[in-house]
Amino acid sequence: MKLSSWAKELRAFDRVLLCFFWLISLIGMIAREDYTLFLRPQLVFLPAFSFLIFFAFFLVEMQRSDQPRIEPQGRGIRWLILISPVLFLTVARQATLGDAEFDQRWLGGEASMPATASRPPWMTSRSSPPTSSHERDLFGEIYWHPEPYHHQKVSVLGMVRRLPQITEMHGADAGLVYRFIMNCCVADAVPFAILLPEGLPPDASDGDWIHVQGKLIYEPTPPFNIMRIEGAAATPAPTPRNPYAF
Amino acid sequence: MGMRLTPQSYKKGFELSITAPVRGKPVLQAAATALVGALLLLPIVFSGHPAVRIFTLMYVGILMEALPFMLLGSCISGLLEVYVSRERLLAYLPRNPIGVTVAAAALGLILPVCECAVVPVVRRLSRKGLPLSACVAYLIAGPIVNPIVFFSTFMAYRWDLRIAMTRMLFGFVIAVILGLIMRRIFKRQYAFLEKANASEAPVAGTSPASPIVTAIRHASDEFMRMAPYLMIGAALAALAQTLLDRQFLHSIASIPIMPSFVMMLTAILLNLCSEADAFIAASFRGIIPLPAQMTFILTGPIVDLKLILMYRTMFTPKAILILVGLSLAALSLSVFMLEAIGGAL
């Protein structure tokens, strides 16, 4: 068979192939929970919905793959653009937001604080501090509902960021422990930092993961209007599979 | 051979006419395809570079969130095509141009879609005979005046009803005004692309199929047509997300009015979903004045890079230029109004 014939055959199945690649990528992401690197876990229905619709497209495109296409202009370019997210997925899966993005996105002060002033009644029950264990990572919980944790012993897992202003103010063992909080997708992730006025391991450098235990203080501490953990005991921790808090 | 509707056949009721659509030489097309292919390989070749990795992360992240909504919009579009006839749609619409525009601006309350999903739906509604003013009104108001966006804004702003209501109100008013202005400007000429009113692939009519299969075929065609524009927009947004330093906003926060215009530009560049942008705007509390935050959440659903690209599947270049220009002018006016009422919010 000539090359042009192969190309013609392939063209007839362009949409089928596209749907197939999308389906494989989506099922892989859902099964391995890789979608949580891009979306909040609660939004699993988004890739699941996409999967169902692509499956329906796949079925109908299979039925009409023998029919001629009417507007062939730019089909190759369109196909390449449509497949690009699948191509980039392998690279994107290895990427996480880190120090550079923290510096780029962290606005400090009030901006690091969540919307908590007047929660509706149905969220009240979720905001009581845990009583059984303080080992659980509470970064996300503290971001959304800090008040119940005021003056409570907490445990958080996050990355180290040393800023000169903080070191000057509090000393060499002071710094920030931070994580990116994902609202919906990674594009809207905002860094949330907790101040450690003391207790940062001397060998911990920027971007290292640490596990911190101590008493959370939820009070403005100008000019760094952020929460702080007093009496912090920090130990190195392995990089978690998912670096984001939700 | 390409099948598309002429303005005349559009008026008569979608009788297909056949035209010769051959544009561009095969060699040039092949070269352009190769160039795009090479561009797409760059992030894979340079995957070791941190900025490239962040770009791909943002790109996939934006699409993971946006694609399902575009798929939903395409499905609604397919269902509209099969189950809602032109006659039935026109029978339900108010005859008065202002009435139909106002009704379309409020359509988001019962057909809530974000800006990624609204374009395929409006494309289909325009084919069904929805007037331009109503199309523009729904296009602009749909992603703002809807219950999901209302709730997300309400939640992001500490359950403050005033912020959510102000967003809805401004979105609604801007949509109605722009719809009516576009109607006046394009009274005697076409704002819609002929192509947008045509079948661009061998869909329903080519072989007998059940209505639901026909609807899915239409949805697939709609998606394949629209999605490349969304993906190019997402790539531009990912680039902006990778390069934009938000700390820059600190430096301009004290200059009067300036933060609002910078936030307008930021919204255009970031291309955030209208269902999530309030959380980002709220994260600027204490850094940027409230009117500027409001400008941010008003601008994104009305004008952003991916929307402008997606408009290309529906409007003529002239109509896009005028719509975007009018949108920016309306948003600028809103900035001054928001600054004036800022203290009351």
Interface residues (C-beta under 8 A of the other chain):
Chain A: R15 L18 Y35 L37 F38 L39 L43 L46 P47 F49 S50 I53 F54 A56 F57 L59 V60 E61 Q63 R64 Q67 P68 R69 I70 E71 Q73 G74 G76 I77 R78 L80 I81 L82 S84 P85 L87 F88 L89 T90 V91 A92 Q94 A95 T96 L97 G98 A100 E101 D103 Q104 R105 W106 L107 G109 E110 A111 M113 A115 T116 A117 S118 R119 P120 N183 C184 C185 V186 A187 D188 V190 N225
Chain B: M1 G2 M3 P21 R23 G24 Q29 A30 A32 T33 V36 G37 L40 P43 I44 S47 P50 V52 R53 I54 T56 L57 M58 Y59 V60 G61 I62 L63 M64 E65 L67 P68 L71 L72 S74 C75 M155 A156 Y157 R158 W159 S199 E200 A201 P202 T206 S207 A209 V213 I216 R217 A219 S220 F223 M224 A227 P228 M231 I232 A235 A237 A238 Q241 L244 D245 R246 Q247 L249 H250 L270 L272 C273 E275 A276 D277 F279 I280 A282 S283 F284 R285 G286 I287
